[in-house]
Amino acid sequence: MLKKILALAVIILLGQTVVFAQKEKSVKESDVPVRYVKDFQNQAREAQNVSWTMTVDSSAYMATFFTSDGDKQAIRFTAKTSETRYYIEDKYTPHAIKDTVAAQYPKHKISNVYIRNLKG
């Protein structure tokens, strides 16, 4: 089980390098397409400290926020999908993941770990 989690985490971390090679910039909620704002409001009714970003080519918008419990989450919207990210605090990241990344990818550093729920 731990090997599956480790493999999944490494794949996600490396995959994100490719996916997020597109630069993102901060935007105001008023600059986000209305359908994404409405979807976000329906999915995260109690969101606090919401900040929006978009890719430079405007193909994706992401709302990063905190829940009422203080947990960090994000919802990323594209024309065909939405993705919810549940961030994991560094202290809860398994050492096996940290050790594997450090050993196999010494030039890389883990910036964050999250569980990803992709719809669409």
Summary of the structure (lengths in Angstrom):
residues: 120
radius of gyration: 15.4
end to end distance: 26.5
largest distance: 44.5
contacts: 291
relative contact order: 0.17
helix: 37%
strand: 33%
